[in-house]
Amino acid sequence: MIKLIVLDVDGTMTNGQVLYSSSGEELKSFNIKDGMAIKAWNTYLNRSSAIITGRNSTVVKRRADELSITYLIQGEKRKGEALQKIMRDMGITKDEVAIIGDDLNDLSMLPLCTQSFCPSDAVSEMQKRCDEVLKVRGGEGAVREMIEMILHNEDKYDDFVSYWL
């Protein structure tokens, strides 16, 4: 059973664009369907999630708080090392971890999980190395598609749906 999903942000939870307001404030657009699935994963299904991202953003902190993200690591250049620390803290093995990423800085996490996913617009090296190339692009429901695939594989999808019944 997957106990931890690890999420990249730019290009995975978002479409990869970074927008700035005229006052210099960073703006990001998150997919609401991803959010519903992540929130259910964390609260109703009582599993864990981590955001490991190479950039620092107050917007990402806000989104992580909204979704009850268990671990938030920002400004991380060595994502694999950060994931290893989380796994040690949780006492879990790679068989209990799934990740989603889209670019070269996510490659170091791949050997640390049993299931790896990337959006359809991920860089070619990620597409070659991931277990599943998703049907949708980053920021367009890729995280939701990943979570639903995991739950279908574990025969837990009906539990996920029943959260809203």
MONOR-V680408 format. One record per pair of residues at least 4 apart in sequence whose ideal C-beta (glycine too) atoms are under 8 Angstrom apart, sorted by the first residue. I is the first residue (numbers start at 1). GAP is how many residues later the second one is. Records with the same first field share a line. If there is no record, write none. Layout:
I = GAP  GAP
//
This chain:
1 = 95  153
2 = 45  94  95  96  112  113  148  152
3 = 44  45  87  89  93  94
4 = 43  44  45  46  66  82  83  86  88  92  93  94
5 = 33  36  42  43  44  45  92  93  94  95  138  141  142  145
6 = 43  44  45  46  77  80  91  92  93  94  103  107
7 = 5  6  31  42  43  44  45  62  92  93  136
8 = 4  5  43  44  45  71  91  92  93  94  95  98
9 = 4  5  19  42  44  46  48  51
10 = 4  6  8  18  43  44  45  92
11 = 4  5  91  92  108  110  111  127  128
12 = 88  89  90  106  107  126  127  130  131
13 = 17  18  21  38  50  125  126  130
14 = 14  15  16  124  125
15 = 14  122  123  124  125
16 = 86  105  122  123
17 = 12
18 = 8  10
19 = 7  8  9
20 = 4  5  6  7
21 = 4  6
26 = 31  32  33
27 = 32
28 = 29  31  32  35
29 = 110
30 = 4  5  33  109
31 = 4  108  109  110  112  113
32 = 4
33 = 4  108  111
34 = 4  107  108  109  110
35 = 4  28  31  32
36 = 4  108
37 = 4  106  107  110  111  123
38 = 4  11  29  31  105  109
39 = 4  27  28  29
40 = 4  5  120  123
41 = 4  6  8  106
42 = 4  5  6  7  25  26  27  28
43 = 25
44 = 115  116  119
45 = 106  111  114  115  118
48 = 22  23  42
49 = 18  20  21  22
50 = 19  20  21  22  23  33  36
51 = 9  13  18  20  21  22  23
52 = 19  21  24  27  30  31  57
53 = 4  7  20  21  22  23
54 = 21  22  23  25  51
55 = 5  19  20
56 = 4  18  19
57 = 4  17
58 = 4
59 = 4
60 = 4  12  14
61 = 4  11  13
62 = 4
63 = 4  6
64 = 5  8
65 = 4
71 = 15
73 = 9  13
76 = 6
77 = 28
78 = 4  30
79 = 4  22  26  27  29  30
80 = 4  28  29  31  32
81 = 4  27
82 = 4
83 = 4  14  16  26  29  30
84 = 4  28
85 = 4
86 = 4
87 = 4  5  6  7  10  25
92 = 4  5
93 = 4
94 = 17  18  19  20
95 = 19
96 = 18
97 = 15  16  17  18
98 = 15  16  17  18  19  48  52
99 = 7  10  11  13  14  16  17  18
100 = 16  17  18  19  34  42  43  46
101 = 4  5  6  8  15  17  21  25
102 = 4  16  17  19  20  21  24  36
103 = 19  20  23
104 = 19  21  22
106 = 4  12  20
107 = 18  19  22
108 = 4
109 = 4  7
110 = 6  19  20
115 = 16  17  35
116 = 13  14  15  16
117 = 13  14  15  16  17  25  28  29  32
118 = 4  8  9  12  14  15  16  24
119 = 14  15  17  18  19  20  21  23
120 = 13  14  15  16  17  22
121 = 16  17
122 = 4  5  8  11  16
123 = 4
124 = 4
125 = 4
126 = 4
127 = 6
132 = 14  17
134 = 8  11  12
135 = 10
136 = 4  5  6  9
137 = 5
138 = 4
141 = 4
142 = 4
143 = 4
144 = 4
145 = 4
146 = 4
147 = 4  13
148 = 4  9  12
149 = 4
150 = 4
151 = 5  6  8  9
152 = 5
156 = 4
157 = 4
158 = 4
159 = 4
161 = 4
//
